[in-house]
Amino acid sequence: MTSINHFKQNRPVHVARRDAYFEAAVDALKKGAHPSNAVLEEACYTEVLFLLRVARLHARFSVRSPDVSEADEQFARFVDLLTGSVKAILSMLDLRKLILKDRSFSFLGSNQATIGLQAEEYQRRAIELVQALLSTLALAEDSFASLKQENAASLDEGGRKRYSRAQAHVAELMERDQHRYAIAPSLGRIQLD
């Protein structure tokens, strides 16, 4: 009896979920980063971070089977980079909120104007990070489209059907707002062999 490589067997599903969650993260980021937003909404970036974490998880699963392309491995690392960028945005937004809420700079004898300026500085840094992230995503559009085509061509008929069903399932979950679930902490530490 031969052993089953579950990562190879389920690769079409992992690739589909990776693609669906990545595309949803990009869409949410573009909607939340509208230039008219003077103040960035933390909830938007929290959702983008979740979507990227799920995309990253499935990207890591999808590269654990034999015969994976270099482009798939590079994309998994790219999603890691994006996840880190969104964490940096959230960090700046948290610091802005802390300064305004806790009057942290009162310790230094700062007045309200100085505290306000410091909060604006963290907001400005968050906006710059968002702009850099959007520029990076714009550069990646063609590469991601090529990767999707390459993956579709590499799947047999059964794999393409499984990919389509998995994509449709994720789209249905997102439409009903039921796409969130807890990600086990240990899954976040899976190494790309």
MDTraj code that builds the backbone (N, CA, C; nanometers):
import mdtraj as md
import numpy as np

residues = "MET THR SER ILE ASN HIS PHE LYS GLN ASN ARG PRO VAL HIS VAL ALA ARG ARG ASP ALA TYR PHE GLU ALA ALA VAL ASP ALA LEU LYS LYS GLY ALA HIS PRO SER ASN ALA VAL LEU GLU GLU ALA CYS TYR THR GLU VAL LEU PHE LEU LEU ARG VAL ALA ARG LEU HIS ALA ARG PHE SER VAL ARG SER PRO ASP VAL SER GLU ALA ASP GLU GLN PHE ALA ARG PHE VAL ASP LEU LEU THR GLY SER VAL LYS ALA ILE LEU SER MET LEU ASP LEU ARG LYS LEU ILE LEU LYS ASP ARG SER PHE SER PHE LEU GLY SER ASN GLN ALA THR ILE GLY LEU GLN ALA GLU GLU TYR GLN ARG ARG ALA ILE GLU LEU VAL GLN ALA LEU LEU SER THR LEU ALA LEU ALA GLU ASP SER PHE ALA SER LEU LYS GLN GLU ASN ALA ALA SER LEU ASP GLU GLY GLY ARG LYS ARG TYR SER ARG ALA GLN ALA HIS VAL ALA GLU LEU MET GLU ARG ASP GLN HIS ARG TYR ALA ILE ALA PRO SER LEU GLY ARG ILE GLN LEU ASP".split()
xyz = np.array([
    [0.0840, -0.1182, 0.0000],
    [0.0000, 0.0000, 0.0000],
    [0.0886, 0.1247, 0.0000],
    [0.0620, 0.2161, -0.0892],
    [0.1424, 0.3367, -0.0968],
    [0.0848, 0.4444, -0.0063],
    [0.1738, 0.5262, 0.0419],
    [0.1313, 0.6339, 0.1299],
    [0.0825, 0.7526, 0.0454],
    [-0.0139, 0.8238, 0.0982],
    [-0.0723, 0.9373, 0.0281],
    [-0.0044, 1.0649, 0.0769],
    [0.0390, 1.1455, -0.0168],
    [0.0913, 1.2771, 0.0173],
    [-0.0284, 1.3728, 0.0189],
    [-0.0755, 1.4048, 0.1394],
    [-0.1961, 1.4867, 0.1527],
    [-0.1781, 1.6276, 0.0955],
    [-0.0554, 1.6793, 0.1027],
    [-0.0326, 1.8127, 0.0472],
    [-0.0447, 1.8095, -0.1049],
    [0.0070, 1.7030, -0.1674],
    [-0.0049, 1.6905, -0.3125],
    [-0.1505, 1.6667, -0.3517],
    [-0.2168, 1.5781, -0.2792],
    [-0.3560, 1.5450, -0.3091],
    [-0.4464, 1.6682, -0.2957],
    [-0.4214, 1.7509, -0.1966],
    [-0.5081, 1.8662, -0.1697],
    [-0.4537, 1.9976, -0.2254],
    [-0.3486, 1.9900, -0.3060],
    [-0.2890, 2.1119, -0.3600],
    [-0.3900, 2.1995, -0.4342],
    [-0.4782, 2.1460, -0.5196],
    [-0.5740, 2.2348, -0.5886],
    [-0.6613, 2.3145, -0.4915],
    [-0.6985, 2.2527, -0.3805],
    [-0.7823, 2.3204, -0.2811],
    [-0.7019, 2.4294, -0.2104],
    [-0.5784, 2.3968, -0.1737],
    [-0.4948, 2.4968, -0.1057],
    [-0.4637, 2.6145, -0.1986],
    [-0.4361, 2.5867, -0.3248],
    [-0.4083, 2.6942, -0.4202],
    [-0.5332, 2.7810, -0.4390],
    [-0.6487, 2.7174, -0.4493],
    [-0.7740, 2.7926, -0.4656],
    [-0.8011, 2.8814, -0.3453],
    [-0.7824, 2.8269, -0.2256],
    [-0.8066, 2.9063, -0.1055],
    [-0.7019, 3.0181, -0.0921],
    [-0.5772, 2.9864, -0.1258],
    [-0.4716, 3.0886, -0.1258],
    [-0.5112, 3.2042, -0.2177],
    [-0.5505, 3.1705, -0.3401],
    [-0.5868, 3.2731, -0.4381],
    [-0.7087, 3.3531, -0.3930],
    [-0.8102, 3.2848, -0.3434],
    [-0.9341, 3.3530, -0.3033],
    [-0.9100, 3.4489, -0.1867],
    [-0.8376, 3.4029, -0.0858],
    [-0.8126, 3.4896, 0.0298],
    [-0.7166, 3.6032, -0.0065],
    [-0.6189, 3.5757, -0.0915],
    [-0.5282, 3.6818, -0.1346],
    [-0.6055, 3.7886, -0.2118],
    [-0.6880, 3.7465, -0.3063],
    [-0.7663, 3.8421, -0.3850],
    [-0.8623, 3.9223, -0.2966],
    [-0.9214, 3.8583, -0.1987],
    [-1.0104, 3.9291, -0.1057],
    [-0.9321, 4.0316, -0.0234],
    [-0.8105, 3.9955, 0.0178],
    [-0.7269, 4.0890, 0.0936],
    [-0.6918, 4.2106, 0.0087],
    [-0.6568, 4.1871, -0.1176],
    [-0.6231, 4.2982, -0.2069],
    [-0.7448, 4.3890, -0.2273],
    [-0.8615, 4.3281, -0.2495],
    [-0.9836, 4.4074, -0.2670],
    [-1.0149, 4.4901, -0.1421],
    [-1.0056, 4.4274, -0.0255],
    [-1.0343, 4.4988, 0.0999],
    [-0.9340, 4.6111, 0.1219],
    [-0.8089, 4.5856, 0.0888],
    [-0.7059, 4.6881, 0.1053],
    [-0.7328, 4.8066, 0.0131],
    [-0.7679, 4.7785, -0.1115],
    [-0.7955, 4.8874, -0.2063],
    [-0.9175, 4.9689, -0.1633],
    [-1.0185, 4.9024, -0.1096],
    [-1.1373, 4.9748, -0.0631],
    [-1.1059, 5.0589, 0.0597],
    [-1.0288, 5.0035, 0.1520],
    [-0.9979, 5.0732, 0.2769],
    [-0.8945, 5.1815, 0.2621],
    [-0.8192, 5.1793, 0.1534],
    [-0.7107, 5.2757, 0.1346],
    [-0.7506, 5.3876, 0.0401],
    [-0.8766, 5.4159, 0.0333],
    [-0.9243, 5.5221, -0.0551],
    [-0.8589, 5.6541, -0.0152],
    [-0.8105, 5.7308, -0.1133],
    [-0.7376, 5.8554, -0.0813],
    [-0.8167, 5.9557, 0.0020],
    [-0.9489, 5.9482, -0.0020],
    [-1.0277, 6.0446, 0.0761],
    [-1.0301, 6.0105, 0.2254],
    [-0.9790, 5.8927, 0.2619],
    [-0.9754, 5.8549, 0.4035],
    [-0.8609, 5.9277, 0.4734],
    [-0.8952, 6.0312, 0.5482],
    [-0.7926, 6.1055, 0.6211],
    [-0.7440, 6.0241, 0.7415],
    [-0.8328, 5.9440, 0.7965],
    [-0.7974, 5.8589, 0.9093],
    [-0.8193, 5.7142, 0.8668],
    [-0.7148, 5.6348, 0.8783],
    [-0.7247, 5.4947, 0.8399],
    [-0.8060, 5.4178, 0.9434],
    [-0.8902, 5.3278, 0.8950],
    [-0.9749, 5.2484, 0.9835],
    [-0.9028, 5.1193, 1.0230],
    [-0.8823, 5.1024, 1.1507],
    [-0.8116, 4.9849, 1.2011],
    [-0.8839, 4.8552, 1.1655],
    [-1.0165, 4.8564, 1.1676],
    [-1.0939, 4.7346, 1.1385],
    [-1.0655, 4.6829, 0.9982],
    [-1.0493, 4.7738, 0.9030],
    [-1.0190, 4.7342, 0.7654],
    [-0.8870, 4.6571, 0.7602],
    [-0.7847, 4.7081, 0.8258],
    [-0.6525, 4.6465, 0.8195],
    [-0.6451, 4.5202, 0.9045],
    [-0.7279, 4.5118, 1.0067],
    [-0.7377, 4.3876, 1.0834],
    [-0.7958, 4.2773, 0.9952],
    [-0.8977, 4.3109, 0.9161],
    [-0.9568, 4.2144, 0.8229],
    [-0.8562, 4.1756, 0.7144],
    [-0.7845, 4.2727, 0.6605],
    [-0.6838, 4.2433, 0.5579],
    [-0.5773, 4.1508, 0.6154],
    [-0.5354, 4.1761, 0.7388],
    [-0.4346, 4.0902, 0.8023],
    [-0.4862, 3.9477, 0.8153],
    [-0.6113, 3.9306, 0.8576],
    [-0.6671, 3.7957, 0.8681],
    [-0.6671, 3.7269, 0.7313],
    [-0.7145, 3.7972, 0.6298],
    [-0.7216, 3.7390, 0.4951],
    [-0.5836, 3.6989, 0.4454],
    [-0.4838, 3.7820, 0.4706],
    [-0.3474, 3.7485, 0.4284],
    [-0.2909, 3.6320, 0.5084],
    [-0.3248, 3.6235, 0.6348],
    [-0.2768, 3.5099, 0.7144],
    [-0.3337, 3.3780, 0.6619],
    [-0.4593, 3.3784, 0.6235],
    [-0.5184, 3.2560, 0.5672],
    [-0.4553, 3.2265, 0.4309],
    [-0.4362, 3.3303, 0.3492],
    [-0.3702, 3.3111, 0.2199],
    [-0.2293, 3.2559, 0.2408],
    [-0.1588, 3.3083, 0.3403],
    [-0.0228, 3.2615, 0.3705],
    [-0.0237, 3.1154, 0.4150],
    [-0.1193, 3.0800, 0.4979],
    [-0.1298, 2.9421, 0.5450],
    [-0.1479, 2.8463, 0.4267],
    [-0.2399, 2.8796, 0.3374],
    [-0.2643, 2.7915, 0.2228],
    [-0.1508, 2.7980, 0.1213],
    [-0.0823, 2.9114, 0.1126],
    [0.0357, 2.9200, 0.0265],
    [0.1431, 2.8243, 0.0769],
    [0.1599, 2.8195, 0.2071],
    [0.2595, 2.7282, 0.2653],
    [0.2209, 2.5823, 0.2436],
    [0.0931, 2.5515, 0.2567],
    [0.0482, 2.4147, 0.2307],
    [0.0667, 2.3784, 0.0829],
    [0.0415, 2.4746, -0.0043],
    [0.0468, 2.4455, -0.1479],
    [0.1883, 2.4200, -0.1977],
    [0.2897, 2.4675, -0.1268],
    [0.4275, 2.4451, -0.1712],
    [0.4924, 2.3255, -0.1023],
    [0.4166, 2.2533, -0.0252],
    [0.4730, 2.1381, 0.0452],
    [0.4598, 2.0082, -0.0335],
    [0.4155, 2.0161, -0.1553],
    [0.4082, 1.8967, -0.2384],
    [0.5234, 1.8991, -0.3388],
    [0.5604, 1.7833, -0.3904],
    [0.6687, 1.7811, -0.4893],
    [0.6254, 1.8530, -0.6181],
    [0.7199, 1.8867, -0.6999],
    [0.6943, 1.9483, -0.8307],
    [0.6263, 2.0848, -0.8199],
    [0.6604, 2.1615, -0.7182],
    [0.6067, 2.2969, -0.7033],
    [0.7001, 2.3926, -0.7757],
    [0.6433, 2.4890, -0.8437],
    [0.7255, 2.5835, -0.9194],
    [0.7930, 2.6842, -0.8263],
    [0.8996, 2.7409, -0.8767],
    [0.9695, 2.8462, -0.8037],
    [0.8778, 2.9663, -0.7836],
    [0.7903, 2.9927, -0.8803],
    [0.6976, 3.1054, -0.8702],
    [0.6021, 3.0869, -0.7518],
    [0.5569, 2.9633, -0.7270],
    [0.4695, 2.9369, -0.6123],
    [0.5435, 2.9646, -0.4818],
    [0.6685, 2.9223, -0.4749],
    [0.7469, 2.9456, -0.3535],
    [0.7735, 3.0946, -0.3336],
    [0.8013, 3.1655, -0.4426],
    [0.8226, 3.3102, -0.4333],
    [0.6940, 3.3810, -0.3906],
    [0.5816, 3.3331, -0.4413],
    [0.4547, 3.3953, -0.4028],
    [0.4268, 3.3733, -0.2536],
    [0.4586, 3.2551, -0.2021],
    [0.4395, 3.2290, -0.0589],
    [0.5220, 3.3279, 0.0237],
    [0.6451, 3.3539, -0.0185],
    [0.7289, 3.4519, 0.0522],
    [0.6736, 3.5943, 0.0355],
    [0.6189, 3.6228, -0.0813],
    [0.5589, 3.7539, -0.1070],
    [0.4406, 3.7787, -0.0131],
    [0.3579, 3.6772, 0.0075],
    [0.2434, 3.6919, 0.0989],
    [0.2941, 3.7148, 0.2421],
    [0.4054, 3.6510, 0.2776],
    [0.4680, 3.6777, 0.4076],
    [0.5059, 3.8254, 0.4199],
    [0.5653, 3.8795, 0.3152],
    [0.6056, 4.0202, 0.3138],
    [0.4847, 4.1116, 0.3305],
    [0.3784, 4.0812, 0.2581],
    [0.2570, 4.1630, 0.2680],
    [0.1980, 4.1578, 0.4088],
    [0.1990, 4.0389, 0.4676],
    [0.1469, 4.0220, 0.6034],
    [0.2249, 4.1101, 0.7010],
    [0.3564, 4.1105, 0.6875],
    [0.4398, 4.1952, 0.7724],
    [0.4115, 4.3430, 0.7523],
    [0.3859, 4.3824, 0.6279],
    [0.3543, 4.5227, 0.5990],
    [0.2232, 4.5645, 0.6645],
    [0.1243, 4.4780, 0.6603],
    [-0.0049, 4.5108, 0.7231],
    [0.0107, 4.5157, 0.8756],
    [0.0941, 4.4293, 0.9304],
    [0.1212, 4.4359, 1.0744],
    [0.1845, 4.5701, 1.1104],
    [0.2736, 4.6204, 1.0248],
    [0.3380, 4.7498, 1.0499],
    [0.2347, 4.8626, 1.0461],
    [0.1413, 4.8550, 0.9528],
    [0.0341, 4.9563, 0.9455],
    [-0.0471, 4.9540, 1.0734],
    [-0.0856, 4.8337, 1.1161],
    [-0.1644, 4.8218, 1.2396],
    [-0.0858, 4.8705, 1.3602],
    [0.0435, 4.8474, 1.3606],
    [0.1273, 4.8955, 1.4702],
    [0.1247, 5.0482, 1.4777],
    [0.1363, 5.1141, 1.3633],
    [0.1305, 5.2613, 1.3610],
    [-0.0059, 5.3106, 1.4085],
    [-0.1123, 5.2435, 1.3655],
    [-0.2472, 5.2834, 1.4081],
    [-0.2658, 5.2614, 1.5579],
    [-0.2088, 5.1536, 1.6105],
    [-0.2153, 5.1285, 1.7554],
    [-0.1406, 5.2373, 1.8333],
    [-0.0237, 5.2746, 1.7839],
    [0.0530, 5.3788, 1.8526],
    [-0.0215, 5.5116, 1.8509],
    [-0.0841, 5.5437, 1.7393],
    [-0.1649, 5.6666, 1.7313],
    [-0.2757, 5.6634, 1.8361],
    [-0.3430, 5.5493, 1.8422],
    [-0.4539, 5.5355, 1.9368],
    [-0.4050, 5.5452, 2.0818],
    [-0.2916, 5.4824, 2.1118],
    [-0.2376, 5.4874, 2.2479],
    [-0.2007, 5.6294, 2.2895],
    [-0.1403, 5.7019, 2.1987],
    [-0.1003, 5.8399, 2.2318],
    [-0.2225, 5.9240, 2.2651],
    [-0.3259, 5.9105, 2.1856],
    [-0.4457, 5.9912, 2.2070],
    [-0.5253, 5.9453, 2.3286],
    [-0.5257, 5.8160, 2.3516],
    [-0.6083, 5.7603, 2.4597],
    [-0.5414, 5.7757, 2.5963],
    [-0.4196, 5.7329, 2.6068],
    [-0.3538, 5.7239, 2.7373],
    [-0.2748, 5.8479, 2.7769],
    [-0.2670, 5.9432, 2.6862],
    [-0.1879, 6.0628, 2.7141],
    [-0.0452, 6.0226, 2.7531],
    [0.0090, 5.9276, 2.6783],
    [0.1407, 5.8719, 2.7069],
    [0.2497, 5.9779, 2.7148],
    [0.2362, 6.0825, 2.6356],
    [0.3404, 6.1840, 2.6327],
    [0.3275, 6.2839, 2.7474],
    [0.2251, 6.2723, 2.8288],
    [0.2133, 6.3578, 2.9468],
    [0.3311, 6.3338, 3.0399],
    [0.3832, 6.2151, 3.0396],
    [0.4996, 6.1795, 3.1210],
    [0.6179, 6.2713, 3.0901],
    [0.6283, 6.3113, 2.9644],
    [0.7393, 6.3965, 2.9224],
    [0.7091, 6.5447, 2.9416],
    [0.5932, 6.5747, 2.9958],
    [0.5552, 6.7137, 3.0157],
    [0.5036, 6.7784, 2.8879],
    [0.4597, 6.6969, 2.7933],
    [0.4106, 6.7499, 2.6660],
    [0.2707, 6.8065, 2.6814],
    [0.2406, 6.9054, 2.5991],
    [0.1062, 6.9626, 2.6003],
    [0.0199, 6.8918, 2.4953],
    [-0.1073, 6.9283, 2.4880],
    [-0.2026, 6.8643, 2.3964],
    [-0.1598, 6.8805, 2.2501],
    [-0.1033, 6.9948, 2.2169],
    [-0.0614, 7.0187, 2.0782],
    [0.0493, 6.9211, 2.0374],
    [0.1455, 6.9005, 2.1274],
    [0.2549, 6.8074, 2.0990],
    [0.2022, 6.6647, 2.0863],
    [0.1094, 6.6299, 2.1725],
    [0.0493, 6.4956, 2.1671],
    [-0.0247, 6.4780, 2.0344],
    [-0.0986, 6.5795, 1.9941],
    [-0.1701, 6.5735, 1.8670],
    [-0.0760, 6.5600, 1.7487],
    [0.0344, 6.6337, 1.7528],
    [0.1337, 6.6240, 1.6450],
    [0.1949, 6.4841, 1.6372],
    [0.2219, 6.4263, 1.7530],
    [0.2798, 6.2917, 1.7539],
    [0.1802, 6.1898, 1.6984],
    [0.0537, 6.2050, 1.7333],
    [-0.0493, 6.1154, 1.6798],
    [-0.0596, 6.1302, 1.5284],
    [-0.0534, 6.2526, 1.4787],
    [-0.0562, 6.2769, 1.3346],
    [0.0639, 6.2134, 1.2651],
    [0.1782, 6.2156, 1.3328],
    [0.2992, 6.1554, 1.2752],
    [0.2809, 6.0039, 1.2563],
    [0.2231, 5.9374, 1.3548],
    [0.1979, 5.7926, 1.3404],
    [0.0953, 5.7666, 1.2297],
    [-0.0045, 5.8527, 1.2193],
    [-0.1037, 5.8414, 1.1123],
    [-0.0362, 5.8574, 0.9758],
    [0.0507, 5.9559, 0.9632],
    [0.1220, 5.9802, 0.8372],
    [0.2074, 5.8596, 0.7990],
    [0.2754, 5.8024, 0.8971],
    [0.3570, 5.6830, 0.8698],
    [0.2706, 5.5661, 0.8237],
    [0.1553, 5.5495, 0.8849],
    [0.0633, 5.4422, 0.8437],
    [0.0174, 5.4645, 0.6996],
    [-0.0145, 5.5887, 0.6650],
    [-0.0581, 5.6193, 0.5282],
    [0.0546, 5.5916, 0.4288],
    [0.1773, 5.6265, 0.4649],
    [0.2915, 5.5982, 0.3771],
    [0.3096, 5.4479, 0.3578],
    [0.2912, 5.3712, 0.4640],
    [0.3017, 5.2247, 0.4527],
    [0.1924, 5.1697, 0.3617],
    [0.0722, 5.2237, 0.3729],
    [-0.0382, 5.1797, 0.2871],
    [-0.0052, 5.2106, 0.1418],
    [0.0447, 5.3304, 0.1147],
    [0.0794, 5.3679, -0.0224],
    [0.1888, 5.2774, -0.0787],
    [0.2880, 5.2453, 0.0018],
    [0.3942, 5.1549, -0.0419],
    [0.3381, 5.0152, -0.0699],
    [0.2471, 4.9709, 0.0151],
    [0.1855, 4.8393, -0.0030],
    [0.1036, 4.8353, -0.1319],
    [0.0273, 4.9397, -0.1579],
    [-0.0514, 4.9459, -0.2814],
    [0.0386, 4.9482, -0.4048],
    [0.1510, 5.0171, -0.3970],
    [0.2463, 5.0189, -0.5088],
    [0.3042, 4.8801, -0.5333],
    [0.3369, 4.8112, -0.4265],
    [0.3902, 4.6753, -0.4375],
    [0.2867, 4.5831, -0.5000],
    [0.1617, 4.5962, -0.4572],
    [0.0553, 4.5119, -0.5132],
    [0.0328, 4.5406, -0.6615],
    [0.0447, 4.6668, -0.7004],
    [0.0298, 4.7016, -0.8420],
    [0.1391, 4.6346, -0.9249],
    [0.2601, 4.6291, -0.8702],
    [0.3705, 4.5620, -0.9400],
    [0.3468, 4.4116, -0.9526],
    [0.2741, 4.3553, -0.8592],
    [0.2546, 4.2099, -0.8542],
    [0.1366, 4.1603, -0.9372],
    [0.0539, 4.2502, -0.9881],
    [-0.0687, 4.2069, -1.0572],
    [-0.0415, 4.1113, -1.1730],
    [0.0505, 4.1464, -1.2614],
    [0.0791, 4.0608, -1.3773],
    [0.1405, 3.9282, -1.3350],
    [0.2305, 3.9331, -1.2384],
    [0.2945, 3.8095, -1.1911],
    [0.1931, 3.7148, -1.1286],
    [0.0987, 3.7716, -1.0526],
    [-0.0040, 3.6873, -0.9903],
    [-0.0952, 3.6262, -1.0963],
    [-0.1314, 3.7049, -1.1968],
    [-0.2152, 3.6517, -1.3057],
    [-0.1423, 3.5382, -1.3784],
    [-0.0125, 3.5557, -1.4024],
    [0.0671, 3.4505, -1.4672],
    [0.0750, 3.3256, -1.3803],
    [0.0926, 3.3462, -1.2496],
    [0.0989, 3.2329, -1.1567],
    [-0.0317, 3.1544, -1.1592],
    [-0.1433, 3.2249, -1.1606],
    [-0.2732, 3.1565, -1.1658],
    [-0.2874, 3.0762, -1.2944],
    [-0.2436, 3.1325, -1.4061],
    [-0.2502, 3.0601, -1.5337],
    [-0.1594, 2.9377, -1.5319],
    [-0.0402, 2.9541, -1.4775],
    [0.0562, 2.8440, -1.4681],
    [-0.0008, 2.7312, -1.3824],
    [-0.0613, 2.7683, -1.2708],
    [-0.1204, 2.6659, -1.1833],
    [-0.2378, 2.5967, -1.2498],
    [-0.3216, 2.6708, -1.3210],
    [-0.4359, 2.6107, -1.3902],
    [-0.3881, 2.5116, -1.4957],
    [-0.2815, 2.5478, -1.5670],
    [-0.2280, 2.4594, -1.6709],
    [-0.1645, 2.3337, -1.6115],
    [-0.1148, 2.3450, -1.4872],
    [-0.0479, 2.2292, -1.4258],
    [-0.1459, 2.1280, -1.3663],
    [-0.2725, 2.1670, -1.3513],
    [-0.3718, 2.0780, -1.2902],
    [-0.4382, 1.9917, -1.3968],
    [-0.4682, 1.8676, -1.3577],
    [-0.5470, 1.7833, -1.4472],
    [-0.6939, 1.8243, -1.4353],
    [-0.7798, 1.7585, -1.5110],
    [-0.9221, 1.7951, -1.5111],
    [-0.9829, 1.7888, -1.3711],
    [-0.9518, 1.6821, -1.2970],
    [-1.0031, 1.6679, -1.1602],
    [-0.9525, 1.7785, -1.0692],
    [-0.8259, 1.8152, -1.0849],
    [-0.7684, 1.9221, -1.0043],
    [-0.8320, 2.0563, -1.0350],
    [-0.8600, 2.0819, -1.1631],
    [-0.9256, 2.2077, -1.2006],
    [-1.0668, 2.2151, -1.1426],
    [-1.1373, 2.1003, -1.1418],
    [-1.2715, 2.0985, -1.0819],
    [-1.2647, 2.1260, -0.9326],
    [-1.1686, 2.0645, -0.8662],
    [-1.1530, 2.0857, -0.7217],
    [-1.1165, 2.2320, -0.6926],
    [-1.0305, 2.2894, -0.7761],
    [-0.9929, 2.4299, -0.7618],
    [-1.1176, 2.5176, -0.7736],
    [-1.1960, 2.4945, -0.8767],
    [-1.3168, 2.5753, -0.9001],
    [-1.4168, 2.5614, -0.7864],
    [-1.4362, 2.4386, -0.7382],
    [-1.5301, 2.4183, -0.6267],
    [-1.4812, 2.4878, -0.5008],
    [-1.3515, 2.4789, -0.4745],
    [-1.2965, 2.5443, -0.3553],
    [-1.3096, 2.6964, -0.3665],
    [-1.2826, 2.7514, -0.4842],
    [-1.2977, 2.8964, -0.5057],
    [-1.4431, 2.9386, -0.4844],
    [-1.5344, 2.8608, -0.5407],
    [-1.6773, 2.8932, -0.5273],
    [-1.7210, 2.8863, -0.3814],
    [-1.6687, 2.7876, -0.3091],
    [-1.7047, 2.7725, -0.1675],
    [-1.6558, 2.8936, -0.0863],
    [-1.5327, 2.9355, -0.1097],
    [-1.4796, 3.0515, -0.0373],
    [-1.5592, 3.1770, -0.0732],
    [-1.5928, 3.1927, -0.2010],
    [-1.6725, 3.3093, -0.2429],
    [-1.8082, 3.3095, -0.1728],
    [-1.8680, 3.1922, -0.1613],
    [-1.9976, 3.1816, -0.0921],
    [-1.9830, 3.2160, 0.0562],
    [-1.8771, 3.1655, 0.1188],
    [-1.8526, 3.1979, 0.2601],
    [-1.8325, 3.3472, 0.2794],
    [-1.7585, 3.4089, 0.1896],
    [-1.7332, 3.5527, 0.2018],
    [-1.8603, 3.6330, 0.1786],
    [-1.9404, 3.5892, 0.0854],
    [-2.0662, 3.6582, 0.0589],
    [-2.1569, 3.6551, 0.1805],
    [-2.1559, 3.5428, 0.2534],
    [-2.2381, 3.5299, 0.3743],
    [-2.1652, 3.5802, 0.4985],
    [-2.0414, 3.6320, 0.4803],
    [-1.9585, 3.6811, 0.5905],
    [-1.9298, 3.5700, 0.6922],
    [-1.9030, 3.4500, 0.6408],
    [-1.8716, 3.3347, 0.7262],
    [-1.7327, 3.2794, 0.6949],
    [-1.6444, 3.3621, 0.6468],
    [-1.5124, 3.3174, 0.6027],
    [-1.4055, 3.3233, 0.7117],
    [-1.4396, 3.3728, 0.8288],
    [-1.3411, 3.3845, 0.9364],
    [-1.3396, 3.2594, 1.0224],
    [-1.2208, 3.2202, 1.0635],
    [-1.2053, 3.1088, 1.1565],
    [-1.0728, 3.1252, 1.2297],
    [-1.0609, 3.0567, 1.3393],
    [-0.9386, 3.0663, 1.4189],
    [-0.8260, 2.9920, 1.3472],
    [-0.7111, 3.0550, 1.3444],
    [-0.5928, 2.9917, 1.2860],
    [-0.5078, 2.9441, 1.4023],
    [-0.4815, 2.8145, 1.4066],
    [-0.4015, 2.7591, 1.5157],
    [-0.2622, 2.8224, 1.5128],
    [-0.2122, 2.8681, 1.6286],
    [-0.0807, 2.9330, 1.6324],
    [0.0302, 2.8466, 1.5739],
    [0.0232, 2.7171, 1.5947],
    [0.1293, 2.6299, 1.5440],
    [0.1319, 2.6272, 1.3922],
    [0.0177, 2.6514, 1.3264],
    [0.0151, 2.6507, 1.1810],
    [0.0876, 2.7713, 1.1232],
    [0.0985, 2.8763, 1.1998],
    [0.1691, 2.9936, 1.1529],
    [0.3198, 2.9742, 1.1483],
    [0.3681, 2.8659, 1.2089],
    [0.5123, 2.8418, 1.2145],
    [0.5574, 2.7314, 1.1182],
    [0.4737, 2.6941, 1.0250],
    [0.5118, 2.5907, 0.9292],
    [0.6235, 2.6451, 0.8418],
    [0.7289, 2.5689, 0.8293],
    [0.8442, 2.6109, 0.7508],
    [0.8278, 2.5712, 0.6056],
    [0.8787, 2.6565, 0.5175],
    [0.8821, 2.6235, 0.3754],
    [1.0091, 2.5426, 0.3518],
    [0.9953, 2.4148, 0.3425],
    [1.1142, 2.3283, 0.3283],
    [1.1980, 2.3618, 0.2097],
])
top = md.Topology()
chain = top.add_chain()
for i, resn in enumerate(residues, 1):
    res = top.add_residue(resn, chain, resSeq=i)
    for name in ("N", "CA", "C"):
        top.add_atom(name, md.element.get_by_symbol(name[0]), res)
traj = md.Trajectory(xyz[None], top)
